[in-house]
């Protein structure tokens, strides 16, 4: 009888250990789910930041291009003014 009691105790101990392991795994699973949700939210925010930075970069590129074109236009206008001044000087001679 003592042997059966010992075996039952061993089985109960193993069962309790399994239940404890199961509870620990459930808790860990819940923690991991929460962590995943937080990471998903963080990724969502970072995607928004990336989108904003890409749009800002495009605007900066456009601005630089427009400044370059404006500088080129100024040079052309100045050159035309010089030519007009030369023509007026020849007419006054």
C-alpha positions as CSV (number, residue, x, y, z in Angstrom):
1,X,0.0,0.0,0.0
2,X,2.9,2.3,0.8
3,X,4.2,1.8,-2.7
4,X,0.9,2.9,-4.3
5,X,0.8,5.9,-2.0
6,X,4.3,6.9,-3.1
7,X,3.4,6.5,-6.7
8,X,0.3,8.6,-6.3
9,X,2.4,11.3,-4.6
10,X,4.9,11.2,-7.4
11,X,2.1,11.6,-9.9
12,X,0.5,14.4,-8.0
13,X,3.9,16.2,-7.7
14,X,4.4,15.8,-11.5
15,X,0.9,17.0,-12.1
16,X,1.4,20.0,-9.9
17,X,4.6,20.8,-11.7
18,X,2.9,20.5,-15.0
19,X,0.1,22.8,-13.9
20,X,2.7,25.3,-12.6
21,X,4.6,25.1,-15.8
22,X,1.4,25.6,-17.7
23,X,0.5,28.7,-15.7
24,X,4.0,30.1,-16.1
25,X,3.8,29.6,-19.9
26,X,0.4,31.3,-20.1
27,X,1.7,34.3,-18.2
28,X,4.8,34.4,-20.5
29,X,2.5,34.2,-23.5
30,X,0.4,37.1,-22.3
31,X,3.5,39.1,-21.6
32,X,4.8,38.3,-25.1
33,X,1.5,39.3,-26.7
34,X,1.6,42.7,-24.9
35,X,5.2,43.2,-26.0
36,X,4.2,42.4,-29.6
37,X,1.4,44.9,-29.5
38,X,3.7,47.6,-28.1
39,X,6.2,46.8,-30.9
40,X,3.5,47.0,-33.5
41,X,2.5,50.4,-32.3
42,X,6.1,51.5,-32.2
43,X,6.5,50.3,-35.8
44,X,3.4,52.2,-36.8
45,X,4.7,55.4,-35.3
46,X,8.1,54.9,-36.9
47,X,6.5,54.4,-40.3
48,X,4.7,57.7,-39.9
49,X,8.0,59.4,-39.0
50,X,9.7,57.8,-42.0
51,X,6.9,59.1,-44.2
52,X,7.2,62.6,-42.8
53,X,11.0,62.6,-43.3
54,X,10.6,61.3,-46.9
55,X,8.1,64.1,-47.6
56,X,10.4,66.7,-46.0
57,X,13.4,65.3,-48.0
58,X,11.3,65.7,-51.2
59,X,10.4,69.2,-50.3
60,X,14.1,70.0,-49.6
61,X,15.1,68.6,-52.9
62,X,12.5,70.6,-54.7
63,X,13.5,73.7,-52.9
64,X,17.2,73.2,-53.8
65,X,16.2,72.6,-57.5
66,X,14.1,75.8,-57.6
67,X,16.9,77.8,-56.0
68,X,19.3,76.4,-58.7
69,X,16.9,77.3,-61.4
70,X,16.3,80.8,-59.9
71,X,20.1,81.4,-59.8
72,X,20.4,80.3,-63.5
73,X,17.5,82.6,-64.4
74,X,19.1,85.5,-62.6
75,X,22.4,84.9,-64.6
76,X,20.4,84.9,-67.9
77,X,18.5,88.1,-67.0
78,X,21.8,89.8,-66.0
79,X,23.3,88.7,-69.3
80,X,20.3,90.0,-71.3
81,X,20.5,93.4,-69.4
82,X,24.2,93.7,-70.3
83,X,23.4,93.0,-74.0
84,X,20.6,95.6,-73.9
85,X,22.9,98.1,-72.3
86,X,25.5,97.5,-75.0
87,X,22.8,98.0,-77.7
88,X,21.6,101.3,-76.0
89,X,25.3,102.5,-75.8
90,X,25.7,101.8,-79.6
91,X,22.5,103.7,-80.4
92,X,23.7,106.7,-78.4
93,X,27.1,106.8,-80.3
